[in-house]
Amino acid sequence: MGLLDDLRADRRIAGTALHPGADGQVPALLLIPDISGFTRFIEESGSPQAPFFVADLLEILIEANTLGLQVNEIQGDAVLFYRLGPPPPVADLVRQCRRIYLDFQNYLRLVARDTGSELATALHELALTLKIIVHYGRVSVARIREYTKLMGRDVIVVHRLLKNNVTGSEYVLLSEGYLATQTPAALTQAFAWTRLLPGATYYEYLGETPYHYASLSPLRLLLSRPEIDEDVPLGRGCTLKVRRAVHMPASYMVRMITNFRLRPRWMEGATAVHYDVTKAGRLGTSYKVDVFSGQIDFQAVQLFEDEDGRLEYVEKISHFRLFPNALLFYGVEAVTSGACLVTLELRYGHIASSSRLVRFGQLRRLHRFLGRSLHGLAALAEKS
């Protein structure tokens, strides 16, 4: 899992090695995903969990990073990303925007399906979605203590572009600064799934500012199923699943799965678990598990019962470098009064490696990890 870190370190070194111009500025890509409907959602949702939920959404945006972007600042409902150096090809940029949008929307859909929760009710009534602003220009980079501060006209431009004349609330907007770096043929090919339209907005001090934009709404067709990873056999999609019958009543099995303290006793390679004991058992609680030589961050997201009485417990996995924004689903289905069928299913958006061999190897490794963990869970349950 150190491969991605090495690649990102190389990019950072390349960026900082750029020679500033006479004005002290360097070229940079600036990208802002902004949550549409944020203010109304916070004010009208009536749920005390709303601010924490929005924090989860911002983390989703940060983890959906396929371009080696750096976070400059988080501004309530938006994240300012940047990358120093030459602009990425438009095909890579569009892939990044699609990943951000799909990870964001899939997490919304997960939370919204529990119709008995306040958050789900608020999401149905107060729709949240995403717009993404992209600009390429020149910036000054200043270090203020441990913080990096971007300054310059182009930083002002990308922030101003958040307020524009585009109709709708979910779109990607590309400034002329970025468009000028790409060929018309590449733009046409990258946006073949939607329409790239011209627009412009007048800003004080900046004047008439042209741009092009494209609706992200066509991507909603992909939300009913995960996007297909080219290295995963057809029909499986971006999921890994293992299943096993266990001689334990379904209700007791759910209690065992949701008991953080028991993780080191059944999860493969786990040696310790760290969590706030005063918050254990609550949805939204985060905890860390020491696994092999590293650590995985989990967050309890949902405990859900479907129409057929099948119980499902869902956890979000953070800082899992090769599988960003992964979700782990535990399905428990009663077979008899004393036995149940347990399913562990990992759903991921993409594998963060450009190497086909690494992606294939990590999928096999993770599938073994799930299988051995489920075996350990079954053994622990049947000894209890």
N, C-alpha and C positions, 0 to 999 in steps of 0.2 A: 504493500500500500504506500510505499515511499516514492514510487515512480511519479505519481501526480505531483507530489510536493517538489520533486526535483525539476519537473517541467515548469511549474509555476515560479520556482526560484530563478530558473534561467530567464524566464520572461521578465521578471522584476529587475534582474541584473541588466538585461538588454535595455530595458526602459530607462534605468538610471544612468546608463552609459551614453545616452543620447547627448549630443553636443548642442547646448542651447544656442539660439540665434543671437543677434546683436541686442535684441530686446530681452534676452534672458529667458525666453519661452521655448517650450518644446512641444511637438505635435502630440495630440492625445485624442482618443475616443472617449466621449462622455455619453453615458447611458443612464436614464432615469425611468425605472418602472414606478408608476404612481397608482395607488389604489383609488379608483373612482367610487364615490359614495361613502367615503370614510367618515367625514364629519357628521353626516346625517345618521349613519349607523351608530356611532359612538353616542350621539345625543338622544336618539330615539329608540334604541334597542331595548333599553330597560334592563339589560342583563349585566350584573357585576363582572361577568366573565368577558365582556366585550373587549376591554383594553388588552387583556391577556391573549385573547384570540387574535387580535390584530398584530400583536407582537409575534405570534406564531406565523402569521402570514408573511410578515417581514422576514422572518428567518427562512421561510420557504423561498422567497425571492433571492435571498443571499446564497442559499445552497444550490439554486438552479443555475450555477455558473459554469458554462462550458467554454468560455473565451479567456480564462485566466484574468478576469477583471478584479480590480481592487475596490474595496468599499472606502469611499472618501467620507461620507456622512449619511446618517439616517435622519430624515426630517419628518417625523410623525407618521405620514402615510406614504412616504417615498424613500427610495435609496438612490444615492448618487454613486454610480460606479464609474471607474475610469481605467484606461489602459494606455500607457505611454508608448509611443512608437508609431509605426505605419498602421493604416486602417485595416481591419480584417476584411476579407472578401465578403461580398454581400450574401453569398450562400451561407457562410458561417454565421454572419450576423443574424440572418433570418432564422437559422436553426436555433440560435441563442434565444431569440424573442419567442419562438414557438415553445421552447422548453420552459421558459419563465411562465408563459401564459397557461400552458397545460398543467404544470405542477401546481400553480395557484388555484386554478379552477377545479382540479381533481380533489384538492384538499377541502375546498368549499363544499363540494358535492358529498364528501365523506361526512362532514359535520352536519350538513343539512338533512341527511337521510333520517336522523333520529328526531322524528317529528314531536316527540314528547319533551324536548329540551327547549329552554328559552332562546338559546343561540340559534337553533334550527328555525324556530318561528321567526326570529328577527331576520335571518338570512332569506327566508321566503318573502318577507314583506319589504325588506330594505336591501335590494340587490347590491352586491359588491362586484366589481370587475376591475379591469386593469387597462391602463394605457401606457405605452412605452415610448419615450422620447430619445432619439439618437442624434448626436451631433459630433462632427469632427472638426477640430481646430487646434489652437495653440494655447497653452496654459503656462503660468508660472507655478512652480512647486516649491512651497515653503515648509520647513519643518519648525513647528512650534511645540517645544518640549517633545512629547511622544506622539504628537498628532501631525498628520500631513494636511496641509491646506492648499487647495487649488485656487488660483486667482487669475483674473484676466477677462477680457471682453467675451470670450467664448464660453466661459462659465456663466456669465450673465445671460448669454443667448440661450443656452440649454434650459435654464430656469424659466426664462420668459416664454419659451415654447410650450411650457405646460399649460399656459392660458392661450388658447388659439380659437380659430373659427371652425374647427372640425365638428361635424355633426356626429353624435354618438358618444359612447363612453368606453369603448374597447377597440383600440387601434394601435398601430405602430406608426410613428411620425419620424421621417428622415429629413434632416436639414439639408440645405443645398451644400453646406460644407462637407457632409458625408457623401451625398450623391455625386459630387464632382470627382470623387476618387474612384468611381465605379463606371463600367461601360454600360451603355443602354442594353446591350444583349444580356449581360449578366443580371441586370435588374429585372428584365422581363422574365428570364428563366427562374430567378429566385422567388418571384411573386406570382408564379403561374397559378397558384391555388386561390388567389384573391385578386383584387384590382388595386393598382397603385395609381392614385389620383393626385393632381396638382392642387395646391392651396397656398394661401399667403395670409399673414396677419400684420397689421401695422402696430409697432411698438414705439413708445416715446423714446427718443434718443437713438433707437436702432433703425427706425424707419420701416418701410415695407419689407417684410422678411418672408421670402418664399420657402416652400417645403413640399414634400410629397407625403402622402399617408395611405395606409391600407387597413381595412377592417380586419380585426382578429376573429370576428364572429364565425367565419367558416370553420375555424378549428374546433368549434363546439361539436361538430360531427365526430371528432376523435375522442370525445370524453366518455362515450358509452363503452369504449374498449381502450386498453392501453395501446400506445403506439408500438409498432412491431420493430424490434431491434434486428438488424440484418444478420446478426450472428446467433440468433435464437431460433430453433426449429419452428417452422410455420405452425400456427395453432396454439403455441404456448404463450406468445406475447411476452411482455416484460414482467413475468411472474416466475417464481420458483415455489413449488408446493410439495409438501410431504404429508402423509396421512397415516393414522394408526388407530386401531381399536384398543381401548383401555378399560380394564375392569375397575371402574370407579363411577359412581353416579355423576351425571353431568354437572349438577350444581356444585358438588364438592370439587370437581375438576376445575371449574372456573375460579373458585376460591384459591386453589393451589397456583394456578397460572398468574393470578393478580397479586399474589403475595411476593413482594419484591425480595424479602428476606430469603426465600427459598431458591432464588436464581442460581447461586453458586452450586447448589446441590444437584441441578439437572442440566444446566446449559453447558455445552461442551466448551472446555477451556476456561470457564469462569472460576475465579478464585475469591472474589470479594464483590460486595455491592455497597454503594454509598447513596444515602437518601436522607431526607429530613423526616424523622419518625413522626413528627407532629402532623405531617401532611400525607402520610402513607394511606392508601386506600381511596384517595380523591382523584377524580379525573382531572387531568392537567398537571399532575405531579410528575416531576422529572427525577430520574435517578441514573446513576452511572454503574456500569458493570466492568470490572477488570477482567479482560478476556485475553488469554495467552500473554503477549507482551504489550498489549495496548488497552484501550478503554473505549467502550461504546456507550453513547448517551441515548437513553430511551425516555419517552414521555407518554404517559397513559392518556389516550385521546378519547376513547369511546367504549362503552359497554352496551351492546345492542342486542335486542331479541327480534328476530324477523317474524313474519306472519306464520311460519311453520314451526315456531318454537325453538329454532336453532339459535344458540347463544354465540355472540361474536365479540371478542375483546380486541381492540386495535391500539397499537403503539406506533408513534412516530420515532424514527431513528435519526439522530443528528450527528454531524461530524463523522459520518461513515464515508470516507473519502471517495471510494470507487463507486459507491451507490448513493449519490445524493438524494435527499428527499424520499428515502425509502419508508414504506409503511409495512408493519408486521401484523398480520391478521391471525388471530387464534380462533378457529371455529370449533364449537363443542356441540355435538348433536347426540341426544339420548338415543340409545339403541334398545336397551332394556332399563329396568329400574336400577340396575347395578352396573351398567356398562355404557360407554359412550364412544363416539367416533371423534377423534381430535385431529384437526387440520392446522398445520402451520403454513402460511402463505406469505411470502415476501413479494411486495409489489414495488417496482422501481421505475423511474422515468428513463434513465439512461445509465450507461457505465462510463465513468469518467476516465477513459484511457483511449488514446488514439491507436493503440496496438491491438489488432485482432486477436493475437495470441494471448495477450494479457486478459482481454475481455472473456475469452473462452475459458481460460484457466480459472479466473475468479468466479465465474458462474458455477463451474464444477466444484470448486472449493466451498462455495457458499451453500450449494445444495447438500454437500456432505455434512456441513455444519448444522443445517436445519434437521437433517435426518438423524444425526447422532444426538442432537439436543432433544428431539422428540422421543427418541429411545430412552434417554435419561429421565425425561419427564414421566414416561409410562412406568419405568422401573421404580421410580420414587413413589408414584401413586399406588402401585400395586403392593408396595411394602407397607404403606400406611394403614 
